[in-house]
Amino acid sequence: MSTDTLVDLHGVLTLSCAADGTRICGGDDVLEVIGSAFGQGAELVVLPVGRLAEEFFTLRTGVAGEIVQKFVNYRLRLAVVGDISAHVTRSNALRDFVDEANRGRQLWFVDTMAELDDRLRRR
């Protein structure tokens, strides 16, 4: 199993989570990641899309809201990195959620680390 790494991306201390880490199925599951981010002084957590349970992408389950709310409560930003196009194609609600999130600063959905790097560089 790989380890999470702390990196500075354009002045933003970022905890980049390993792709093969524990699956995140709800708010309680993400507390370990949040604790690690706090312990290392990170402002932003990068979570590979593969770490998220399928239920995250079905908004009516409440899983996405529960996970995102944990990050809001702890004042940490979250970037979900990876291709979610198949999920977005199946759900107008998810598409709207992603579009709205990407307009803000708390939660971003990006396809690649290069896209996240570019986004942070422009801010």
Protein Blocks (a to p, Z undefined) as FASTA:
>chain_A
ZZdddddeehiacddddfklccdfbfklmmmmmmmmmmnopabdcddfklpcfklmmmkn
ommmmmmmmmmmnopacddeddfklmmmmpmklmmmmmmmmmmmmbccdfbfklmmmmmm
mZZ
